[in-house]
Amino acid sequence: MRSRLAPSPSPHPSPLTPQPAALVIFAKAPIPGEVKTRLCPPLTPDEAATLHGSFVLDMLERTKLAVAKSQLPFHRYLACAPSSELVFFKIMEERQGVRLLDQGGDDLGQRMHQTFVDLFAKGYKQIIIVGTDVPTLPLSVYQEALTLLGKSDVVLGPALDGGYYLIGLKQPAEHLFIGVPWSTDQVLAVTQQNAKTLGLSVGLTTPWRDIDTIADLHSLIAECQEGNKKPKQDRIFSMRTAGALQLLATRLKTR
């Protein structure tokens, strides 16, 4: 994995500023047939890709807001697959002020481990990786994760399906990712057992639903419909994602 930006500002702060951490959003490009495939059918590959693209934008916008609102000492990165050279990611770089990285590795564990290795090599002392399948994740979770990482070796964000939506480390831990049955309900449990075997302490953030299955999507649609009853300033969903979910809700009634 390599950075696609010119040399970035040093992560080392002045004595009067907090030590910055790296917040990495792991994202695939919204290519039909390659993202959100567990939603197809009933969704078409194009619909799934459009929804995924909106989720990526949501995470970029919301992490930017979380950093600004809570003044969190984060440098934000977007870890891109299959390549940071794709136009979609270049637009995100320009419009969202995020630094691009290429994902490298044969499976999710290897890709995350390599990301940790490369960013620790840049001088960061704390690194948090978050996925794009949690568009409603409360902004407070980023502060929660950072606080937990100050007290634990590993921080994990439990997903309701047995996986995790977030992971943070203070040093590389390759064996944490070995033997993990990715895309199963055992991901969190096996990762916690690996941490125990390695003698690493684990802190858990607020459990949250990520969007992997059609049941998850129906729950998200219901949550969005309920949220639309609130005043605009209190709504969690972006207008873009709310519109996409409303359209999908209508289409799913006939499938």
BALOBA-1460 file (C-alpha; in Angstrom, 3 decimals):
// residues 255
<rec num="1" residu="m" x="0.000" y="0.000" z="0.000"/>
<rec num="2" residu="r" x="1.287" y="3.469" z="-0.791"/>
<rec num="3" residu="s" x="0.078" y="6.959" z="-0.250"/>
<rec num="4" residu="r" x="-1.109" y="8.782" z="-3.340"/>
<rec num="5" residu="l" x="-0.553" y="12.223" z="-1.881"/>
<rec num="6" residu="a" x="2.471" y="14.399" z="-1.720"/>
<rec num="7" residu="p" x="4.285" y="14.050" z="1.619"/>
<rec num="8" residu="s" x="1.670" y="14.658" z="4.281"/>
<rec num="9" residu="p" x="2.090" y="16.832" z="7.331"/>
<rec num="10" residu="s" x="4.104" y="15.107" z="10.037"/>
<rec num="11" residu="p" x="1.979" y="13.317" z="12.638"/>
<rec num="12" residu="h" x="4.317" y="14.628" z="15.320"/>
<rec num="13" residu="p" x="2.653" y="17.569" z="17.076"/>
<rec num="14" residu="s" x="4.170" y="20.584" z="18.674"/>
<rec num="15" residu="p" x="4.418" y="20.402" z="22.486"/>
<rec num="16" residu="l" x="1.177" y="22.419" z="22.769"/>
<rec num="17" residu="t" x="-1.016" y="20.252" z="20.500"/>
<rec num="18" residu="p" x="-2.451" y="16.730" z="21.077"/>
<rec num="19" residu="q" x="-0.673" y="13.750" z="19.548"/>
<rec num="20" residu="p" x="-2.693" y="13.095" z="16.362"/>
<rec num="21" residu="a" x="-4.061" y="9.684" z="15.524"/>
<rec num="22" residu="a" x="-4.922" y="8.261" z="12.108"/>
<rec num="23" residu="l" x="-8.571" y="7.532" z="11.316"/>
<rec num="24" residu="v" x="-8.809" y="5.254" z="8.287"/>
<rec num="25" residu="i" x="-12.027" y="4.614" z="6.374"/>
<rec num="26" residu="f" x="-11.829" y="1.285" z="4.556"/>
<rec num="27" residu="a" x="-13.756" y="1.509" z="1.285"/>
<rec num="28" residu="k" x="-14.328" y="-0.335" z="-1.955"/>
<rec num="29" residu="a" x="-15.175" y="1.601" z="-5.093"/>
<rec num="30" residu="p" x="-18.919" y="1.474" z="-5.907"/>
<rec num="31" residu="i" x="-18.549" y="-0.933" z="-8.832"/>
<rec num="32" residu="p" x="-21.705" y="-2.944" z="-9.706"/>
<rec num="33" residu="g" x="-21.268" y="-6.625" z="-8.958"/>
<rec num="34" residu="e" x="-18.331" y="-6.050" z="-6.584"/>
<rec num="35" residu="v" x="-19.981" y="-4.392" z="-3.577"/>
<rec num="36" residu="k" x="-22.938" y="-5.264" z="-1.350"/>
<rec num="37" residu="t" x="-23.347" y="-8.556" z="-3.223"/>
<rec num="38" residu="r" x="-25.211" y="-10.111" z="-0.269"/>
<rec num="39" residu="l" x="-28.049" y="-7.688" z="-1.018"/>
<rec num="40" residu="c" x="-28.378" y="-9.037" z="-4.578"/>
<rec num="41" residu="p" x="-31.048" y="-10.159" z="-5.141"/>
<rec num="42" residu="p" x="-33.454" y="-8.545" z="-4.376"/>
<rec num="43" residu="l" x="-31.343" y="-5.457" z="-5.186"/>
<rec num="44" residu="t" x="-29.756" y="-5.197" z="-8.596"/>
<rec num="45" residu="p" x="-25.962" y="-4.799" z="-8.755"/>
<rec num="46" residu="d" x="-26.432" y="-1.172" z="-9.850"/>
<rec num="47" residu="e" x="-28.722" y="-0.417" z="-6.895"/>
<rec num="48" residu="a" x="-26.313" y="-2.057" z="-4.465"/>
<rec num="49" residu="a" x="-23.390" y="-0.075" z="-5.867"/>
<rec num="50" residu="t" x="-25.314" y="3.203" z="-5.673"/>
<rec num="51" residu="l" x="-26.235" y="2.511" z="-2.049"/>
<rec num="52" residu="h" x="-22.645" y="1.591" z="-1.208"/>
<rec num="53" residu="g" x="-21.338" y="4.773" z="-2.822"/>
<rec num="54" residu="s" x="-23.734" y="6.815" z="-0.704"/>
<rec num="55" residu="f" x="-22.519" y="4.998" z="2.426"/>
<rec num="56" residu="v" x="-18.903" y="5.878" z="1.572"/>
<rec num="57" residu="l" x="-19.859" y="9.530" z="1.219"/>
<rec num="58" residu="d" x="-21.798" y="9.372" z="4.494"/>
<rec num="59" residu="m" x="-18.768" y="8.061" z="6.367"/>
<rec num="60" residu="l" x="-16.496" y="10.703" z="4.880"/>
<rec num="61" residu="e" x="-18.914" y="13.499" z="5.725"/>
<rec num="62" residu="r" x="-19.685" y="12.216" z="9.209"/>
<rec num="63" residu="t" x="-16.076" y="11.539" z="10.201"/>
<rec num="64" residu="k" x="-15.189" y="15.038" z="9.008"/>
<rec num="65" residu="l" x="-17.995" y="16.390" z="11.174"/>
<rec num="66" residu="a" x="-16.920" y="14.255" z="14.139"/>
<rec num="67" residu="v" x="-13.374" y="15.614" z="13.945"/>
<rec num="68" residu="a" x="-14.567" y="19.213" z="13.627"/>
<rec num="69" residu="k" x="-17.351" y="19.004" z="16.212"/>
<rec num="70" residu="s" x="-15.333" y="17.234" z="18.903"/>
<rec num="71" residu="q" x="-11.951" y="18.678" z="17.862"/>
<rec num="72" residu="l" x="-10.533" y="15.165" z="17.745"/>
<rec num="73" residu="p" x="-6.826" y="14.959" z="16.855"/>
<rec num="74" residu="f" x="-7.318" y="12.789" z="13.757"/>
<rec num="75" residu="h" x="-5.687" y="12.754" z="10.352"/>
<rec num="76" residu="r" x="-8.282" y="11.128" z="8.070"/>
<rec num="77" residu="y" x="-7.329" y="8.563" z="5.428"/>
<rec num="78" residu="l" x="-9.370" y="6.672" z="2.851"/>
<rec num="79" residu="a" x="-8.012" y="3.171" z="2.203"/>
<rec num="80" residu="c" x="-9.101" y="2.379" z="-1.348"/>
<rec num="81" residu="a" x="-9.844" y="-0.833" z="-3.220"/>
<rec num="82" residu="p" x="-9.171" y="-1.819" z="-5.899"/>
<rec num="83" residu="s" x="-7.076" y="1.328" z="-6.527"/>
<rec num="84" residu="s" x="-6.819" y="4.893" z="-5.282"/>
<rec num="85" residu="e" x="-6.340" y="5.935" z="-8.921"/>
<rec num="86" residu="l" x="-10.045" y="5.477" z="-9.654"/>
<rec num="87" residu="v" x="-11.907" y="8.697" z="-10.410"/>
<rec num="88" residu="f" x="-14.383" y="8.079" z="-7.565"/>
<rec num="89" residu="f" x="-11.589" y="8.155" z="-4.994"/>
<rec num="90" residu="k" x="-9.861" y="11.136" z="-6.587"/>
<rec num="91" residu="i" x="-13.108" y="13.081" z="-6.270"/>
<rec num="92" residu="m" x="-13.354" y="12.061" z="-2.604"/>
<rec num="93" residu="e" x="-9.792" y="13.248" z="-2.057"/>
<rec num="94" residu="e" x="-10.533" y="16.653" z="-3.551"/>
<rec num="95" residu="r" x="-13.986" y="17.251" z="-2.074"/>
<rec num="96" residu="q" x="-13.642" y="15.620" z="1.343"/>
<rec num="97" residu="g" x="-10.083" y="16.595" z="2.234"/>
<rec num="98" residu="v" x="-9.071" y="13.000" z="2.910"/>
<rec num="99" residu="r" x="-5.714" y="11.357" z="2.180"/>
<rec num="100" residu="l" x="-5.749" y="8.313" z="-0.092"/>
<rec num="101" residu="l" x="-4.104" y="4.949" z="0.505"/>
<rec num="102" residu="d" x="-4.168" y="1.731" z="-1.507"/>
<rec num="103" residu="q" x="-5.321" y="-1.428" z="0.256"/>
<rec num="104" residu="g" x="-2.850" y="-4.278" z="-0.131"/>
<rec num="105" residu="g" x="-3.267" y="-7.943" z="0.833"/>
<rec num="106" residu="d" x="-5.112" y="-11.140" z="-0.059"/>
<rec num="107" residu="d" x="-7.882" y="-10.873" z="2.535"/>
<rec num="108" residu="l" x="-9.402" y="-8.256" z="4.819"/>
<rec num="109" residu="g" x="-7.092" y="-9.133" z="7.702"/>
<rec num="110" residu="q" x="-3.960" y="-8.742" z="5.604"/>
<rec num="111" residu="r" x="-5.221" y="-5.467" z="4.162"/>
<rec num="112" residu="m" x="-5.906" y="-4.027" z="7.595"/>
<rec num="113" residu="h" x="-2.594" y="-5.262" z="8.989"/>
<rec num="114" residu="q" x="-0.677" y="-3.692" z="6.099"/>
<rec num="115" residu="t" x="-2.515" y="-0.410" z="6.625"/>
<rec num="116" residu="f" x="-1.538" y="-0.422" z="10.296"/>
<rec num="117" residu="v" x="2.092" y="-1.209" z="9.438"/>
<rec num="118" residu="d" x="2.360" y="1.555" z="6.854"/>
<rec num="119" residu="l" x="0.762" y="4.233" z="9.018"/>
<rec num="120" residu="f" x="2.681" y="3.311" z="12.170"/>
<rec num="121" residu="a" x="5.783" y="3.698" z="9.997"/>
<rec num="122" residu="k" x="4.692" y="7.303" z="9.390"/>
<rec num="123" residu="g" x="4.934" y="7.961" z="13.124"/>
<rec num="124" residu="y" x="1.348" y="7.599" z="14.336"/>
<rec num="125" residu="k" x="0.923" y="6.180" z="17.842"/>
<rec num="126" residu="q" x="-2.795" y="5.381" z="17.563"/>
<rec num="127" residu="i" x="-4.635" y="4.186" z="14.460"/>
<rec num="128" residu="i" x="-8.337" y="3.444" z="14.075"/>
<rec num="129" residu="i" x="-9.895" y="1.720" z="11.062"/>
<rec num="130" residu="v" x="-13.644" y="1.955" z="10.447"/>
<rec num="131" residu="g" x="-15.779" y="0.417" z="7.716"/>
<rec num="132" residu="t" x="-18.382" y="2.103" z="5.531"/>
<rec num="133" residu="d" x="-21.353" y="-0.108" z="6.473"/>
<rec num="134" residu="v" x="-22.370" y="1.928" z="9.544"/>
<rec num="135" residu="p" x="-23.818" y="5.141" z="8.055"/>
<rec num="136" residu="t" x="-25.739" y="5.958" z="11.256"/>
<rec num="137" residu="l" x="-22.839" y="5.412" z="13.661"/>
<rec num="138" residu="p" x="-23.010" y="8.125" z="16.356"/>
<rec num="139" residu="l" x="-20.252" y="10.717" z="16.117"/>
<rec num="140" residu="s" x="-19.528" y="10.135" z="19.812"/>
<rec num="141" residu="v" x="-18.176" y="6.653" z="19.022"/>
<rec num="142" residu="y" x="-14.982" y="8.145" z="17.553"/>
<rec num="143" residu="q" x="-14.209" y="9.899" z="20.833"/>
<rec num="144" residu="e" x="-15.178" y="6.722" z="22.680"/>
<rec num="145" residu="a" x="-12.790" y="4.658" z="20.543"/>
<rec num="146" residu="l" x="-9.947" y="7.100" z="21.036"/>
<rec num="147" residu="t" x="-10.483" y="7.148" z="24.808"/>
<rec num="148" residu="l" x="-10.593" y="3.352" z="24.991"/>
<rec num="149" residu="l" x="-7.452" y="3.078" z="22.903"/>
<rec num="150" residu="g" x="-5.674" y="5.221" z="25.483"/>
<rec num="151" residu="k" x="-6.405" y="2.526" z="28.075"/>
<rec num="152" residu="s" x="-6.331" y="-0.691" z="25.999"/>
<rec num="153" residu="d" x="-4.045" y="-2.360" z="23.488"/>
<rec num="154" residu="v" x="-6.919" y="-2.996" z="21.076"/>
<rec num="155" residu="v" x="-10.296" y="-1.344" z="20.619"/>
<rec num="156" residu="l" x="-13.104" y="-3.089" z="18.734"/>
<rec num="157" residu="g" x="-16.521" y="-1.845" z="17.665"/>
<rec num="158" residu="p" x="-18.874" y="-4.833" z="17.948"/>
<rec num="159" residu="a" x="-21.343" y="-5.281" z="15.101"/>
<rec num="160" residu="l" x="-24.706" y="-6.853" z="15.895"/>
<rec num="161" residu="d" x="-24.002" y="-9.728" z="13.477"/>
<rec num="162" residu="g" x="-20.922" y="-10.980" z="15.346"/>
<rec num="163" residu="g" x="-18.333" y="-9.030" z="13.406"/>
<rec num="164" residu="y" x="-16.832" y="-5.633" z="14.126"/>
<rec num="165" residu="y" x="-17.188" y="-2.287" z="12.380"/>
<rec num="166" residu="l" x="-14.104" y="-0.623" z="13.907"/>
<rec num="167" residu="i" x="-10.666" y="-1.638" z="15.128"/>
<rec num="168" residu="g" x="-7.926" y="0.431" z="16.714"/>
<rec num="169" residu="l" x="-4.329" y="-0.424" z="17.635"/>
<rec num="170" residu="k" x="-1.296" y="1.232" z="19.199"/>
<rec num="171" residu="q" x="1.199" y="-1.048" z="17.463"/>
<rec num="172" residu="p" x="1.094" y="-3.635" z="14.672"/>
<rec num="173" residu="a" x="-0.351" y="-7.019" z="15.664"/>
<rec num="174" residu="e" x="-0.264" y="-9.326" z="12.650"/>
<rec num="175" residu="h" x="-1.361" y="-12.432" z="14.564"/>
<rec num="176" residu="l" x="-4.533" y="-10.646" z="15.655"/>
<rec num="177" residu="f" x="-5.843" y="-11.187" z="12.101"/>
<rec num="178" residu="i" x="-4.695" y="-14.764" z="11.547"/>
<rec num="179" residu="g" x="-7.332" y="-17.508" z="11.446"/>
<rec num="180" residu="v" x="-10.263" y="-15.090" z="11.520"/>
<rec num="181" residu="p" x="-13.252" y="-16.459" z="9.536"/>
<rec num="182" residu="w" x="-14.115" y="-13.234" z="7.728"/>
<rec num="183" residu="s" x="-17.762" y="-12.566" z="6.820"/>
<rec num="184" residu="t" x="-19.057" y="-14.883" z="9.546"/>
<rec num="185" residu="d" x="-20.644" y="-14.355" z="12.961"/>
<rec num="186" residu="q" x="-17.399" y="-15.487" z="14.627"/>
<rec num="187" residu="v" x="-15.187" y="-12.577" z="13.565"/>
<rec num="188" residu="l" x="-15.425" y="-10.640" z="16.835"/>
<rec num="189" residu="a" x="-15.115" y="-13.712" z="19.078"/>
<rec num="190" residu="v" x="-12.075" y="-15.098" z="17.252"/>
<rec num="191" residu="t" x="-10.400" y="-11.685" z="17.221"/>
<rec num="192" residu="q" x="-10.968" y="-11.323" z="20.967"/>
<rec num="193" residu="q" x="-9.516" y="-14.804" z="21.527"/>
<rec num="194" residu="n" x="-6.498" y="-13.925" z="19.384"/>
<rec num="195" residu="a" x="-5.972" y="-10.796" z="21.474"/>
<rec num="196" residu="k" x="-6.168" y="-12.837" z="24.675"/>
<rec num="197" residu="t" x="-3.615" y="-15.307" z="23.322"/>
<rec num="198" residu="l" x="-1.295" y="-12.426" z="22.459"/>
<rec num="199" residu="g" x="-1.740" y="-10.891" z="25.905"/>
<rec num="200" residu="l" x="-3.452" y="-7.786" z="24.505"/>
<rec num="201" residu="s" x="-6.165" y="-5.965" z="26.425"/>
<rec num="202" residu="v" x="-9.365" y="-5.150" z="24.518"/>
<rec num="203" residu="g" x="-11.810" y="-2.255" z="24.879"/>
<rec num="204" residu="l" x="-15.247" y="-2.415" z="23.239"/>
<rec num="205" residu="t" x="-17.124" y="0.566" z="21.863"/>
<rec num="206" residu="t" x="-20.904" y="0.842" z="21.518"/>
<rec num="207" residu="p" x="-22.368" y="-2.122" z="19.563"/>
<rec num="208" residu="w" x="-23.936" y="-1.071" z="16.261"/>
<rec num="209" residu="r" x="-25.670" y="-2.579" z="13.249"/>
<rec num="210" residu="d" x="-23.736" y="-2.742" z="10.018"/>
<rec num="211" residu="i" x="-25.501" y="-3.260" z="6.716"/>
<rec num="212" residu="d" x="-24.646" y="-6.639" z="5.190"/>
<rec num="213" residu="t" x="-27.931" y="-8.479" z="4.615"/>
<rec num="214" residu="i" x="-31.378" y="-7.650" z="3.296"/>
<rec num="215" residu="a" x="-32.698" y="-7.841" z="6.876"/>
<rec num="216" residu="d" x="-30.153" y="-5.167" z="7.842"/>
<rec num="217" residu="l" x="-31.319" y="-3.049" z="4.917"/>
<rec num="218" residu="h" x="-34.971" y="-3.330" z="5.933"/>
<rec num="219" residu="s" x="-34.015" y="-2.236" z="9.465"/>
<rec num="220" residu="l" x="-32.110" y="0.737" z="8.035"/>
<rec num="221" residu="i" x="-35.081" y="1.714" z="5.854"/>
<rec num="222" residu="a" x="-37.391" y="1.600" z="8.890"/>
<rec num="223" residu="e" x="-34.937" y="3.694" z="10.897"/>
<rec num="224" residu="c" x="-34.742" y="6.237" z="8.091"/>
<rec num="225" residu="q" x="-38.524" y="6.454" z="7.770"/>
<rec num="226" residu="e" x="-38.792" y="7.079" z="11.502"/>
<rec num="227" residu="g" x="-36.001" y="9.646" z="11.329"/>
<rec num="228" residu="n" x="-37.783" y="11.560" z="8.575"/>
<rec num="229" residu="k" x="-40.454" y="12.466" z="11.116"/>
<rec num="230" residu="k" x="-37.916" y="14.518" z="13.068"/>
<rec num="231" residu="p" x="-36.934" y="18.138" z="12.345"/>
<rec num="232" residu="k" x="-34.305" y="18.372" z="9.593"/>
<rec num="233" residu="q" x="-31.568" y="19.428" z="11.985"/>
<rec num="234" residu="d" x="-32.110" y="16.276" z="14.057"/>
<rec num="235" residu="r" x="-32.006" y="13.787" z="11.208"/>
<rec num="236" residu="i" x="-29.082" y="11.372" z="11.046"/>
<rec num="237" residu="f" x="-29.366" y="10.325" z="7.396"/>
<rec num="238" residu="s" x="-28.023" y="12.493" z="4.622"/>
<rec num="239" residu="m" x="-30.630" y="13.618" z="2.085"/>
<rec num="240" residu="r" x="-28.758" y="11.539" z="-0.477"/>
<rec num="241" residu="t" x="-28.990" y="8.280" z="1.485"/>
<rec num="242" residu="a" x="-32.532" y="8.987" z="2.680"/>
<rec num="243" residu="g" x="-33.594" y="9.418" z="-0.948"/>
<rec num="244" residu="a" x="-31.856" y="6.207" z="-2.001"/>
<rec num="245" residu="l" x="-33.481" y="4.247" z="0.828"/>
<rec num="246" residu="q" x="-36.910" y="5.647" z="0.031"/>
<rec num="247" residu="l" x="-36.533" y="4.596" z="-3.597"/>
<rec num="248" residu="l" x="-35.362" y="1.114" z="-2.623"/>
<rec num="249" residu="a" x="-38.242" y="0.734" z="-0.158"/>
<rec num="250" residu="t" x="-40.702" y="1.423" z="-2.965"/>
<rec num="251" residu="r" x="-39.006" y="-0.959" z="-5.375"/>
<rec num="252" residu="l" x="-38.669" y="-3.772" z="-2.828"/>
<rec num="253" residu="k" x="-42.454" y="-3.866" z="-2.358"/>
<rec num="254" residu="t" x="-42.785" y="-5.273" z="-5.870"/>
<rec num="255" residu="r" x="-40.011" y="-7.853" z="-5.654"/>
